[in-house]
Amino acid sequence: MRVALCQISATADPEANLALVRDGVCQADGASVVLFPEATMSRFGVPLGPVAQPLDGPWATAVREIADEHGVVIVAGMFTPDPDGRVRNTLLVTGRGQHLGYDKIHLFDAFGFAESRTVAPGDAPVTIEVDGITLGVATCYDVRFPELFRALADRGAKAILLGASWGAGEGKLEQWELLVRARALDCTSWVLACGQADPGPVTGTAPLGIGHSLVADPRGRVVAALEGKPDVLVVDIDTDVVDTTRAAIPVLENRRL
């Protein structure tokens, strides 16, 4: 399966960010799946309530039209309304007859930022099927919770698509790479992690991105990665490697807790 990771730097304007989605898909070089970061609809650091829309709203519908035009599945972060007045941090999955969302389960209440003040958590893992292959989805802070990645593997996922807007800070780049590689080892699956590009010097605690999107194979090896700037990474993943790895290192079968 060919997957494109589109490392963008989203603005606070959803319409402008749709143009980034269109451009990224055009650079996907024959990919079946095109992965964008968390908060593709709008960057963090601005009020999210006014930009949130349902999955059948104009923004998600426009993304679906782009996906249908190019015959791909697009995975991109957006915000949807929650009944309690907050929003959901939703990873939109659309194209090839699919149109659904994964609501981020683990909210980023860390490093001086409190996502839960404005964002309501999801409560259910999500998998999809593309070209006969089961894929899991996850969002940013989820990467610190190995139980979610194992749950996705238990549901058949051979690759997990992770969208992120990773916060900058001391040691955060090293943590990002380490966590992506560790989750690949935990669930013996591919992990394809696409982050927001590094926006340069900023003020405040909102996580706006550091770039460095990467792909780790089921043995935790980094097979491809980007630097900090906006860019597109196209990779071919061999899902047979998942089967051979799980046969050699059957950590999912050997669990006792």
Stockholm file with secondary structure:
# STOCKHOLM 1.0

chainA/1-257         MRVALCQISATADPEANLALVRDGVCQADGASVVLFPEATMSRFGVPLGPVAQPLDGPWATAVREIADEHGVVIVAGMFTPDPDGRVRNTLLVTGRGQHLGYDKIHLFDAFGFAESRTVAPGDAPVTIEVDGITLGVATCYDVRFPELFRALADRGAKAILLGASWGAGEGKLEQWELLVRARALDCTSWVLACGQADPGPVTGTAPLGIGHSLVADPRGRVVAALEGKPDVLVVDIDTDVVDTTRAAIPVLENRRL
#=GR chainA/1-257 SS CEEEEEECCCCSCHHHHHHHHHHHHHTSTTCSEEECCTTSSSCSSSCSGGGCCCTTSHHHHHHHHHHHHHTCEEEEEEEEECTTSSEEEEEEEEETTEEEEEECSSCCEETTEEGGGTEECCCCCCEEEETTEEEEEEEGGGGGCHHHHHHHHHTTCSEEEEEECCCCCTTHHHHHHHHHHHHHHHHTSEEEEEECCCCCSCCSSCCCCCCCCEEECTTSCEEEECCSSSEEEEEECCTHHHHHHHHHSCHHHHCCC
#=GC SS_cons         CEEEEEECCCCSCHHHHHHHHHHHHHTSTTCSEEECCTTSSSCSSSCSGGGCCCTTSHHHHHHHHHHHHHTCEEEEEEEEECTTSSEEEEEEEEETTEEEEEECSSCCEETTEEGGGTEECCCCCCEEEETTEEEEEEEGGGGGCHHHHHHHHHTTCSEEEEEECCCCCTTHHHHHHHHHHHHHHHHTSEEEEEECCCCCSCCSSCCCCCCCCEEECTTSCEEEECCSSSEEEEEECCTHHHHHHHHHSCHHHHCCC
//
